[in-house]
Amino acid sequence: MDVQHLPTRDDADREHDEQNEGGSAAVGDHSAIEWTEATWNPTTGCDKTSPGCDNCYALTLSKRLKAMGQAKYQNDGDPRTSGPGFGLTLHPDTLGVPRSWTSGRTIFVNSMSDLFHSDVPEGYIRQVFEVIADTPQHQYQVLTKRSKRLADIGGRLDWPANLWMGVSIETSKYRFRIDHLRDVDAAIRFVSAEPLLGSMPDLNLDGIQWLIAGGESGPRSRPMDEAWVLDLRDQCAAAGVAFFFKQWGGTTPKAGGRTLEGRTYDEMPTLDYV
């Protein structure tokens, strides 16, 4: 797989993203996430589904936005799996936002939610996909932990050429999500190993074009072993998969930096349309 390199941005940290989310509650025209350029949240809210969710930044941020009076973060979720302001909520009024961005950009869809959450109707997912198809000037990145639902309905969806589909896996226990991802007809399939909470040897990366690895951040962040990251990097090199190392993590996202053995890894997958 050929790769391209995304320039390292020195713009804002997560606080800047929070201000963007707070300003419109569902979109951010600039993002401090290193592997994307903007965020678009046609839904907000979620529920914890595996250990990678334990210290969810979006859950913490939603509580803050609710306290600030942000209208779209007033729906509380189940306190056992969600929290204040983090109940799954559809925002159909935001569906047209990417159409207003005439210059092309890379857009992370649902940084504050999961599009394949069971409470998101299939018809609404289709509406999101239609917006993506109607705005080919953009590249869209969708990431889910609900890989079974993704596989269940993926065959009924029309997959736009500018949509990259990914799954999150934090330990080897959840590698089955990659198998589900392989079942969908996305132009780019990618894996986010963030927060990386354990070693993941011998991943089957057939049909995968990109892997992101990163450590957890926040006051309760769990440490990441360098050996886990190096192994993923080497597996990607052997399989011809683009490798992106996002961060070591720590108290803040940038606390530990993002160099690995003295260099940064900013590889991105490429397709003819990119």
Secondary structure, DSSP 4 states (H G I P E B T S, - for coil): --EEEPPPP-S--HHHHHHHHHHHSSEESS---TT-SEEE-SEEB----SGGGTT-HHHHHHHHHHHTT-GGG-----TTT--TT-S-EE-GGGTTHHHH--S--EEEE-TTB-TT-TTS-HHHHHHHHHHHHH-TTSEEEEEES-HHHHHHHHTTS---TTEEEEEE--SGGGTHHHHHHHTS--SEEEEEE-S--S--TT---TT--EEEEE--BSTTPPP--HHHHHHHHHHHHHHT-EEEEEE--BSSTTTT-S-BTTB--BEEE--TT-
